[in-house]
Amino acid sequence: MSQKQKINDYSGSVYGGLGQLLYTFCQAKNIPVSPQLQRVQQLERFDFAIWRELLDEIFDCIPSPTLGLEIASFVEAKHLGIIAYVAMSCENLAEAVQRYYDLHRLIYDGSPLLIEVEHDYIQIRWRELPMHLATQLTDEIAIAILAQFLKQLFNTQGQQLFQVHFSHAKPKQQHAYEAFFSCPVHFSQQYSALRLSADLLQHPIKHADQTLQKLLMQQAQALLQQLPHSTQLDERLQQSILIGLQKNNYQIDTVARQLCMSTRQLQRHLQAQHSSYQQRVQQIRHMLALHYLQDRHLSLHEIALLLSYSEQSAFQRAFKQWTGDTPQNFRKKSL
């Protein structure tokens, strides 16, 4: 099964220091602090969905097209927590990037960080979140915060970044983006990403301290162990449902037992993602249906049985809800 076919609606959690960053920004801009923003000030971590809602609340107060950049300009090491202090203790950028990759879940635990090395640059980005979780603002502020911290890490003036890519359309304020990042910024790209010149990898970091870094890494690893492995849980859940559908035994209590959970624990896990067990089953049925329809040797009746539908008509109704098309038409188009 390809990576694109994996279904993972886990929204993840963010470090509480990011809530403090929003609080600092609101105070500086005389924006009323919402009750929800006030609540997260004492939390070590909070749900990514809440982070998105907090950003939307601030945007409602200041509908600035460059809000993500404006918030990021206030970021300090304390807002990123131990991962920032580990990076500051590294010998050079290459080591700092490696540590950031190792510990990135401490800032945002949800979508895996990708670091891709090309001949003349390295690219840092996150795997895409589901459409209902990610917004232009969440993408923009993630890239902007990382870029702002790198500027502080280098502690030098001038261009440090090679390029910045954003998936959203080109705004009228493109000059503001290029002024903030001090490099070319490209829009309407496949994904949002930050690119650093490979020549900078050996750039020394002013406050390098290997002894301090060792102590900080021990603490950071302990924090990592406390994070729930919800992404892995979702992948095991998908696998259990896939097998259950093939055996026509995919009831939630059966699957929960396979995951060594109670039914209530599994329901709470899915509720935290604004999902339900039935929605997850339907997502996987949808994915499998698209796959099975590529096989011209399978009849629609056989596909319905493979998806644990008692009648072909039930499968057809479900497929129409998923795609707006009938299985027959979809098969004709795809073949």
Secondary structure by P-SEA (a helix, b strand, c coil): ccccccccccbbbbbaaaaaaaaaaaaaacccccaaaaaacccccccaaaaaaaaaaaaaaccccaaaaaaacccccccccaaaaaaaacccaaaaaaaaaaccccccccbbbbbbbcccbbbbbccccccccccaaaaaaaaaaaaaaaaaaaccccccccbbbbccccccaaaaaaaaacccccccccccbbbbbccccccccccccaaaaaaaaaaaaaaaaaccaaaaaaaaaaaaaaaaaaaccccaaaaaaaacccaaaaaaaaaaacccaaaaaaaaaaaaaaaaaacccccaaaaaaaaccccaaaaaaaaaaaccccaaaaaaaac
